[in-house]
């Protein structure tokens, strides 16, 4: 039976979705592609905005989530950590 996603797994999924979308995405699309409920997404999003990994902007009367340079760096480090875990079978 697969385990539930942890906090870091969810943040990784959200950042991967953002990166795959060119660094910006509408909140609803992020919610669906990251497989989160609206409440869950807002909790994680506020945490990520507070840590300056992403920011919210308004563009053409729509809200967007933008991945910051710090977010891109963090995501790259996360991917390196995941590869390290796989290398040692953790």
Backbone as XML, in Angstrom:
<?xml version="1.0"?>
<chain id="A" units="angstrom">
  <residue number="1" name="UNK">
    <atom name="N" x="0.851" y="-1.180" z="0.000"/>
    <atom name="CA" x="0.000" y="0.000" z="0.000"/>
    <atom name="C" x="0.897" y="1.244" z="0.000"/>
  </residue>
  <residue number="2" name="UNK">
    <atom name="N" x="0.676" y="2.156" z="-0.938"/>
    <atom name="CA" x="1.523" y="3.355" z="-1.002"/>
    <atom name="C" x="1.295" y="4.255" z="0.212"/>
  </residue>
  <residue number="3" name="UNK">
    <atom name="N" x="2.363" y="4.910" z="0.618"/>
    <atom name="CA" x="2.257" y="5.797" z="1.770"/>
    <atom name="C" x="1.679" y="7.144" z="1.354"/>
  </residue>
  <residue number="4" name="UNK">
    <atom name="N" x="1.154" y="7.875" z="2.327"/>
    <atom name="CA" x="0.632" y="9.214" z="2.051"/>
    <atom name="C" x="1.784" y="10.165" z="1.793"/>
  </residue>
  <residue number="5" name="UNK">
    <atom name="N" x="1.517" y="11.187" z="1.010"/>
    <atom name="CA" x="2.540" y="12.200" z="0.760"/>
    <atom name="C" x="2.775" y="13.022" z="2.015"/>
  </residue>
  <residue number="6" name="UNK">
    <atom name="N" x="4.016" y="13.267" z="2.289"/>
    <atom name="CA" x="4.376" y="14.135" z="3.403"/>
    <atom name="C" x="4.428" y="15.585" z="2.951"/>
  </residue>
  <residue number="7" name="UNK">
    <atom name="N" x="4.711" y="16.468" z="3.882"/>
    <atom name="CA" x="4.769" y="17.899" z="3.610"/>
    <atom name="C" x="5.778" y="18.213" z="2.499"/>
  </residue>
  <residue number="8" name="UNK">
    <atom name="N" x="6.974" y="17.650" z="2.607"/>
    <atom name="CA" x="8.012" y="17.915" z="1.614"/>
    <atom name="C" x="7.640" y="17.346" z="0.245"/>
  </residue>
  <residue number="9" name="UNK">
    <atom name="N" x="6.951" y="16.207" z="0.228"/>
    <atom name="CA" x="6.489" y="15.626" z="-1.035"/>
    <atom name="C" x="5.491" y="16.560" z="-1.734"/>
  </residue>
  <residue number="10" name="UNK">
    <atom name="N" x="4.590" y="17.141" z="-0.955"/>
    <atom name="CA" x="3.571" y="18.036" z="-1.514"/>
    <atom name="C" x="4.221" y="19.310" z="-2.048"/>
  </residue>
  <residue number="11" name="UNK">
    <atom name="N" x="5.161" y="19.866" z="-1.284"/>
    <atom name="CA" x="5.862" y="21.067" z="-1.736"/>
    <atom name="C" x="6.652" y="20.767" z="-3.000"/>
  </residue>
  <residue number="12" name="UNK">
    <atom name="N" x="7.284" y="19.602" z="-3.046"/>
    <atom name="CA" x="8.027" y="19.186" z="-4.240"/>
    <atom name="C" x="7.097" y="19.082" z="-5.440"/>
  </residue>
  <residue number="13" name="UNK">
    <atom name="N" x="5.926" y="18.487" z="-5.256"/>
    <atom name="CA" x="4.947" y="18.369" z="-6.341"/>
    <atom name="C" x="4.491" y="19.744" z="-6.835"/>
  </residue>
  <residue number="14" name="UNK">
    <atom name="N" x="4.259" y="20.654" z="-5.902"/>
    <atom name="CA" x="3.816" y="21.997" z="-6.272"/>
    <atom name="C" x="4.907" y="22.731" z="-7.058"/>
  </residue>
  <residue number="15" name="UNK">
    <atom name="N" x="6.141" y="22.641" z="-6.587"/>
    <atom name="CA" x="7.239" y="23.311" z="-7.282"/>
    <atom name="C" x="7.507" y="22.673" z="-8.638"/>
  </residue>
  <residue number="16" name="UNK">
    <atom name="N" x="7.379" y="21.348" z="-8.732"/>
    <atom name="CA" x="7.567" y="20.662" z="-10.013"/>
    <atom name="C" x="6.491" y="21.113" z="-11.006"/>
  </residue>
  <residue number="17" name="UNK">
    <atom name="N" x="5.275" y="21.230" z="-10.542"/>
    <atom name="CA" x="4.172" y="21.700" z="-11.389"/>
    <atom name="C" x="4.453" y="23.114" z="-11.879"/>
  </residue>
  <residue number="18" name="UNK">
    <atom name="N" x="4.921" y="23.967" z="-10.974"/>
    <atom name="CA" x="5.262" y="25.335" z="-11.358"/>
    <atom name="C" x="6.384" y="25.362" z="-12.391"/>
  </residue>
  <residue number="19" name="UNK">
    <atom name="N" x="7.423" y="24.582" z="-12.152"/>
    <atom name="CA" x="8.556" y="24.561" z="-13.078"/>
    <atom name="C" x="8.116" y="24.035" z="-14.459"/>
  </residue>
  <residue number="20" name="UNK">
    <atom name="N" x="7.303" y="22.998" z="-14.468"/>
    <atom name="CA" x="6.821" y="22.432" z="-15.727"/>
    <atom name="C" x="5.892" y="23.384" z="-16.479"/>
  </residue>
  <residue number="21" name="UNK">
    <atom name="N" x="5.358" y="24.368" z="-15.765"/>
    <atom name="CA" x="4.465" y="25.358" z="-16.381"/>
    <atom name="C" x="5.214" y="26.640" z="-16.723"/>
  </residue>
  <residue number="22" name="UNK">
    <atom name="N" x="6.521" y="26.578" z="-16.746"/>
    <atom name="CA" x="7.306" y="27.757" z="-17.106"/>
    <atom name="C" x="7.494" y="28.744" z="-15.973"/>
  </residue>
  <residue number="23" name="UNK">
    <atom name="N" x="7.226" y="28.323" z="-14.751"/>
    <atom name="CA" x="7.452" y="29.194" z="-13.598"/>
    <atom name="C" x="6.255" y="30.007" z="-13.168"/>
  </residue>
  <residue number="24" name="UNK">
    <atom name="N" x="5.150" y="29.909" z="-13.907"/>
    <atom name="CA" x="3.926" y="30.618" z="-13.492"/>
    <atom name="C" x="2.699" y="29.806" z="-13.856"/>
  </residue>
  <residue number="25" name="UNK">
    <atom name="N" x="1.692" y="29.905" z="-12.988"/>
    <atom name="CA" x="0.480" y="29.112" z="-13.182"/>
    <atom name="C" x="-0.670" y="29.768" z="-12.415"/>
  </residue>
  <residue number="26" name="UNK">
    <atom name="N" x="-1.872" y="29.543" z="-12.880"/>
    <atom name="CA" x="-3.054" y="30.002" z="-12.145"/>
    <atom name="C" x="-3.252" y="29.087" z="-10.946"/>
  </residue>
  <residue number="27" name="UNK">
    <atom name="N" x="-3.734" y="29.631" z="-9.827"/>
    <atom name="CA" x="-3.893" y="28.817" z="-8.615"/>
    <atom name="C" x="-4.747" y="27.567" z="-8.810"/>
  </residue>
  <residue number="28" name="UNK">
    <atom name="N" x="-5.819" y="27.664" z="-9.558"/>
    <atom name="CA" x="-6.689" y="26.502" z="-9.773"/>
    <atom name="C" x="-5.946" y="25.393" z="-10.510"/>
  </residue>
  <residue number="29" name="UNK">
    <atom name="N" x="-5.163" y="25.766" z="-11.492"/>
    <atom name="CA" x="-4.396" y="24.762" z="-12.239"/>
    <atom name="C" x="-3.352" y="24.101" z="-11.346"/>
  </residue>
  <residue number="30" name="UNK">
    <atom name="N" x="-2.728" y="24.909" z="-10.478"/>
    <atom name="CA" x="-1.760" y="24.354" z="-9.524"/>
    <atom name="C" x="-2.440" y="23.355" z="-8.598"/>
  </residue>
  <residue number="31" name="UNK">
    <atom name="N" x="-3.626" y="23.700" z="-8.145"/>
    <atom name="CA" x="-4.379" y="22.835" z="-7.241"/>
    <atom name="C" x="-4.680" y="21.487" z="-7.901"/>
  </residue>
  <residue number="32" name="UNK">
    <atom name="N" x="-5.179" y="21.524" z="-9.129"/>
    <atom name="CA" x="-5.529" y="20.280" z="-9.817"/>
    <atom name="C" x="-4.300" y="19.447" z="-10.161"/>
  </residue>
  <residue number="33" name="UNK">
    <atom name="N" x="-3.272" y="20.093" z="-10.706"/>
    <atom name="CA" x="-2.090" y="19.355" z="-11.139"/>
    <atom name="C" x="-1.269" y="18.809" z="-9.969"/>
  </residue>
  <residue number="34" name="UNK">
    <atom name="N" x="-1.397" y="19.442" z="-8.798"/>
    <atom name="CA" x="-0.688" y="18.960" z="-7.610"/>
    <atom name="C" x="-1.543" y="18.006" z="-6.790"/>
  </residue>
  <residue number="35" name="UNK">
    <atom name="N" x="-2.774" y="17.783" z="-7.240"/>
    <atom name="CA" x="-3.702" y="16.868" z="-6.577"/>
    <atom name="C" x="-3.961" y="17.270" z="-5.115"/>
  </residue>
  <residue number="36" name="UNK">
    <atom name="N" x="-4.397" y="18.533" z="-4.946"/>
    <atom name="CA" x="-4.673" y="19.069" z="-3.613"/>
    <atom name="C" x="-6.086" y="19.634" z="-3.550"/>
  </residue>
  <residue number="37" name="UNK">
    <atom name="N" x="-6.615" y="19.691" z="-2.348"/>
    <atom name="CA" x="-7.884" y="20.391" z="-2.151"/>
    <atom name="C" x="-7.574" y="21.889" z="-2.071"/>
  </residue>
  <residue number="38" name="UNK">
    <atom name="N" x="-8.602" y="22.692" z="-2.167"/>
    <atom name="CA" x="-8.425" y="24.143" z="-2.117"/>
    <atom name="C" x="-7.794" y="24.565" z="-0.790"/>
  </residue>
  <residue number="39" name="UNK">
    <atom name="N" x="-8.282" y="24.011" z="0.301"/>
    <atom name="CA" x="-7.756" y="24.344" z="1.624"/>
    <atom name="C" x="-6.297" y="23.953" z="1.790"/>
  </residue>
  <residue number="40" name="UNK">
    <atom name="N" x="-5.967" y="22.743" z="1.339"/>
    <atom name="CA" x="-4.579" y="22.284" z="1.420"/>
    <atom name="C" x="-3.665" y="23.191" z="0.605"/>
  </residue>
  <residue number="41" name="UNK">
    <atom name="N" x="-4.085" y="23.500" z="-0.621"/>
    <atom name="CA" x="-3.255" y="24.325" z="-1.478"/>
    <atom name="C" x="-2.995" y="25.675" z="-0.829"/>
  </residue>
  <residue number="42" name="UNK">
    <atom name="N" x="-4.025" y="26.285" z="-0.275"/>
    <atom name="CA" x="-3.857" y="27.599" z="0.348"/>
    <atom name="C" x="-2.897" y="27.551" z="1.528"/>
  </residue>
  <residue number="43" name="UNK">
    <atom name="N" x="-2.975" y="26.491" z="2.338"/>
    <atom name="CA" x="-2.050" y="26.359" z="3.478"/>
    <atom name="C" x="-0.602" y="26.282" z="3.001"/>
  </residue>
  <residue number="44" name="UNK">
    <atom name="N" x="-0.344" y="25.413" z="2.042"/>
    <atom name="CA" x="1.017" y="25.255" z="1.539"/>
    <atom name="C" x="1.476" y="26.496" z="0.784"/>
  </residue>
  <residue number="45" name="UNK">
    <atom name="N" x="0.569" y="27.100" z="0.045"/>
    <atom name="CA" x="0.908" y="28.284" z="-0.733"/>
    <atom name="C" x="1.303" y="29.447" z="0.172"/>
  </residue>
  <residue number="46" name="UNK">
    <atom name="N" x="0.550" y="29.668" z="1.229"/>
    <atom name="CA" x="0.871" y="30.750" z="2.161"/>
    <atom name="C" x="2.233" y="30.521" z="2.816"/>
  </residue>
  <residue number="47" name="UNK">
    <atom name="N" x="2.517" y="29.264" z="3.141"/>
    <atom name="CA" x="3.812" y="28.911" z="3.721"/>
    <atom name="C" x="4.935" y="29.190" z="2.715"/>
  </residue>
  <residue number="48" name="UNK">
    <atom name="N" x="4.718" y="28.820" z="1.464"/>
    <atom name="CA" x="5.729" y="29.016" z="0.423"/>
    <atom name="C" x="5.913" y="30.498" z="0.085"/>
  </residue>
  <residue number="49" name="UNK">
    <atom name="N" x="4.837" y="31.276" z="0.132"/>
    <atom name="CA" x="4.938" y="32.725" z="-0.091"/>
    <atom name="C" x="5.736" y="33.348" z="1.059"/>
  </residue>
  <residue number="50" name="UNK">
    <atom name="N" x="5.454" y="32.911" z="2.288"/>
    <atom name="CA" x="6.168" y="33.418" z="3.456"/>
    <atom name="C" x="7.657" y="33.117" z="3.411"/>
  </residue>
  <residue number="51" name="UNK">
    <atom name="N" x="8.021" y="32.007" z="2.797"/>
    <atom name="CA" x="9.433" y="31.625" z="2.675"/>
    <atom name="C" x="10.049" y="32.131" z="1.367"/>
  </residue>
  <residue number="52" name="UNK">
    <atom name="N" x="9.277" y="32.923" z="0.631"/>
    <atom name="CA" x="9.702" y="33.558" z="-0.621"/>
    <atom name="C" x="10.110" y="32.558" z="-1.703"/>
  </residue>
  <residue number="53" name="UNK">
    <atom name="N" x="9.475" y="31.378" z="-1.708"/>
    <atom name="CA" x="9.706" y="30.399" z="-2.764"/>
    <atom name="C" x="8.827" y="30.703" z="-3.970"/>
  </residue>
  <residue number="54" name="UNK">
    <atom name="N" x="7.672" y="31.294" z="-3.704"/>
    <atom name="CA" x="6.743" y="31.710" z="-4.755"/>
    <atom name="C" x="6.157" y="33.063" z="-4.367"/>
  </residue>
  <residue number="55" name="UNK">
    <atom name="N" x="5.534" y="33.719" z="-5.345"/>
    <atom name="CA" x="4.805" y="34.947" z="-5.046"/>
    <atom name="C" x="3.528" y="34.969" z="-5.872"/>
  </residue>
  <residue number="56" name="UNK">
    <atom name="N" x="2.573" y="35.733" z="-5.389"/>
    <atom name="CA" x="1.289" y="35.872" z="-6.074"/>
    <atom name="C" x="1.285" y="37.207" z="-6.808"/>
  </residue>
  <residue number="57" name="UNK">
    <atom name="N" x="0.812" y="37.163" z="-8.055"/>
    <atom name="CA" x="0.675" y="38.404" z="-8.822"/>
    <atom name="C" x="-0.678" y="38.399" z="-9.529"/>
  </residue>
  <residue number="58" name="UNK">
    <atom name="N" x="-1.065" y="39.567" z="-9.994"/>
    <atom name="CA" x="-2.274" y="39.695" z="-10.804"/>
    <atom name="C" x="-1.831" y="40.109" z="-12.195"/>
  </residue>
  <residue number="59" name="UNK">
    <atom name="N" x="-2.320" y="39.385" z="-13.200"/>
    <atom name="CA" x="-1.925" y="39.651" z="-14.581"/>
    <atom name="C" x="-3.168" y="39.511" z="-15.452"/>
  </residue>
  <residue number="60" name="UNK">
    <atom name="N" x="-3.519" y="40.577" z="-16.154"/>
    <atom name="CA" x="-4.716" y="40.574" z="-17.006"/>
    <atom name="C" x="-5.965" y="40.140" z="-16.236"/>
  </residue>
  <residue number="61" name="UNK">
    <atom name="N" x="-6.128" y="40.681" z="-15.042"/>
    <atom name="CA" x="-7.273" y="40.406" z="-14.158"/>
    <atom name="C" x="-7.347" y="38.970" z="-13.650"/>
  </residue>
  <residue number="62" name="UNK">
    <atom name="N" x="-6.266" y="38.221" z="-13.766"/>
    <atom name="CA" x="-6.213" y="36.859" z="-13.229"/>
    <atom name="C" x="-5.093" y="36.767" z="-12.203"/>
  </residue>
  <residue number="63" name="UNK">
    <atom name="N" x="-5.299" y="35.936" z="-11.198"/>
    <atom name="CA" x="-4.253" y="35.673" z="-10.220"/>
    <atom name="C" x="-3.310" y="34.620" z="-10.779"/>
  </residue>
  <residue number="64" name="UNK">
    <atom name="N" x="-2.030" y="34.786" z="-10.507"/>
    <atom name="CA" x="-1.011" y="33.817" z="-10.917"/>
    <atom name="C" x="-0.080" y="33.562" z="-9.746"/>
  </residue>
  <residue number="65" name="UNK">
    <atom name="N" x="0.478" y="32.371" z="-9.732"/>
    <atom name="CA" x="1.525" y="32.012" z="-8.793"/>
    <atom name="C" x="2.813" y="31.965" z="-9.611"/>
  </residue>
  <residue number="66" name="UNK">
    <atom name="N" x="3.828" y="32.679" z="-9.142"/>
    <atom name="CA" x="5.112" y="32.767" z="-9.835"/>
    <atom name="C" x="6.187" y="32.141" z="-8.944"/>
  </residue>
  <residue number="67" name="UNK">
    <atom name="N" x="7.019" y="31.312" z="-9.532"/>
    <atom name="CA" x="8.137" y="30.713" z="-8.804"/>
    <atom name="C" x="9.292" y="31.713" z="-8.798"/>
  </residue>
  <residue number="68" name="UNK">
    <atom name="N" x="9.834" y="31.999" z="-7.624"/>
    <atom name="CA" x="10.934" y="32.955" z="-7.494"/>
    <atom name="C" x="12.273" y="32.260" z="-7.760"/>
  </residue>
  <residue number="69" name="UNK">
    <atom name="N" x="13.325" y="33.062" z="-7.863"/>
    <atom name="CA" x="14.665" y="32.490" z="-8.024"/>
    <atom name="C" x="15.003" y="31.587" z="-6.843"/>
  </residue>
  <residue number="70" name="UNK">
    <atom name="N" x="14.604" y="32.024" z="-5.657"/>
    <atom name="CA" x="14.837" y="31.211" z="-4.455"/>
    <atom name="C" x="14.078" y="29.884" z="-4.554"/>
  </residue>
  <residue number="71" name="UNK">
    <atom name="N" x="12.879" y="29.931" z="-5.129"/>
    <atom name="CA" x="12.080" y="28.723" z="-5.331"/>
    <atom name="C" x="12.738" y="27.762" z="-6.297"/>
  </residue>
  <residue number="72" name="UNK">
    <atom name="N" x="13.293" y="28.309" z="-7.399"/>
    <atom name="CA" x="14.005" y="27.473" z="-8.368"/>
    <atom name="C" x="15.225" y="26.815" z="-7.725"/>
  </residue>
  <residue number="73" name="UNK">
    <atom name="N" x="15.981" y="27.582" z="-6.926"/>
    <atom name="CA" x="17.157" y="27.037" z="-6.230"/>
    <atom name="C" x="16.753" y="25.931" z="-5.266"/>
  </residue>
  <residue number="74" name="UNK">
    <atom name="N" x="15.706" y="26.195" z="-4.486"/>
    <atom name="CA" x="15.227" y="25.213" z="-3.508"/>
    <atom name="C" x="14.799" y="23.930" z="-4.206"/>
  </residue>
  <residue number="75" name="UNK">
    <atom name="N" x="14.085" y="24.075" z="-5.322"/>
    <atom name="CA" x="13.616" y="22.908" z="-6.055"/>
    <atom name="C" x="14.789" y="22.093" z="-6.600"/>
  </residue>
  <residue number="76" name="UNK">
    <atom name="N" x="15.814" y="22.757" z="-7.096"/>
    <atom name="CA" x="16.999" y="22.049" z="-7.591"/>
    <atom name="C" x="17.669" y="21.268" z="-6.466"/>
  </residue>
  <residue number="77" name="UNK">
    <atom name="N" x="17.760" y="21.864" z="-5.287"/>
    <atom name="CA" x="18.359" y="21.170" z="-4.130"/>
    <atom name="C" x="17.504" y="19.970" z="-3.732"/>
  </residue>
  <residue number="78" name="UNK">
    <atom name="N" x="16.191" y="20.123" z="-3.782"/>
    <atom name="CA" x="15.293" y="19.008" z="-3.467"/>
    <atom name="C" x="15.505" y="17.843" z="-4.424"/>
  </residue>
  <residue number="79" name="UNK">
    <atom name="N" x="15.641" y="18.164" z="-5.725"/>
    <atom name="CA" x="15.872" y="17.107" z="-6.706"/>
    <atom name="C" x="17.203" y="16.401" z="-6.436"/>
  </residue>
  <residue number="80" name="UNK">
    <atom name="N" x="18.222" y="17.166" z="-6.061"/>
    <atom name="CA" x="19.516" y="16.569" z="-5.725"/>
    <atom name="C" x="19.396" y="15.649" z="-4.518"/>
  </residue>
  <residue number="81" name="UNK">
    <atom name="N" x="18.629" y="16.074" z="-3.519"/>
    <atom name="CA" x="18.419" y="15.242" z="-2.325"/>
    <atom name="C" x="17.703" y="13.947" z="-2.688"/>
  </residue>
  <residue number="82" name="UNK">
    <atom name="N" x="16.699" y="14.035" z="-3.546"/>
    <atom name="CA" x="15.948" y="12.839" z="-3.975"/>
    <atom name="C" x="16.859" y="11.865" z="-4.714"/>
  </residue>
  <residue number="83" name="UNK">
    <atom name="N" x="17.721" y="12.389" z="-5.568"/>
    <atom name="CA" x="18.666" y="11.532" z="-6.296"/>
    <atom name="C" x="19.642" y="10.878" z="-5.324"/>
  </residue>
  <residue number="84" name="UNK">
    <atom name="N" x="20.091" y="11.622" z="-4.325"/>
    <atom name="CA" x="20.988" y="11.086" z="-3.318"/>
    <atom name="C" x="20.314" y="9.942" z="-2.561"/>
  </residue>
  <residue number="85" name="UNK">
    <atom name="N" x="19.042" y="10.138" z="-2.195"/>
    <atom name="CA" x="18.275" y="9.091" z="-1.507"/>
    <atom name="C" x="18.179" y="7.836" z="-2.367"/>
  </residue>
  <residue number="86" name="UNK">
    <atom name="N" x="17.882" y="8.015" z="-3.648"/>
    <atom name="CA" x="17.746" y="6.873" z="-4.554"/>
    <atom name="C" x="19.080" y="6.138" z="-4.710"/>
  </residue>
  <residue number="87" name="UNK">
    <atom name="N" x="20.163" y="6.891" z="-4.787"/>
    <atom name="CA" x="21.494" y="6.303" z="-4.964"/>
    <atom name="C" x="21.813" y="5.337" z="-3.831"/>
  </residue>
  <residue number="88" name="UNK">
    <atom name="N" x="21.406" y="5.695" z="-2.628"/>
    <atom name="CA" x="21.709" y="4.851" z="-1.467"/>
    <atom name="C" x="20.534" y="3.994" z="-1.024"/>
  </residue>
  <residue number="89" name="UNK">
    <atom name="N" x="19.467" y="4.011" z="-1.810"/>
    <atom name="CA" x="18.327" y="3.133" z="-1.527"/>
    <atom name="C" x="17.551" y="3.499" z="-0.284"/>
  </residue>
  <residue number="90" name="UNK">
    <atom name="N" x="17.524" y="4.778" z="0.037"/>
    <atom name="CA" x="16.791" y="5.223" z="1.236"/>
    <atom name="C" x="15.350" y="5.542" z="0.924"/>
  </residue>
</chain>
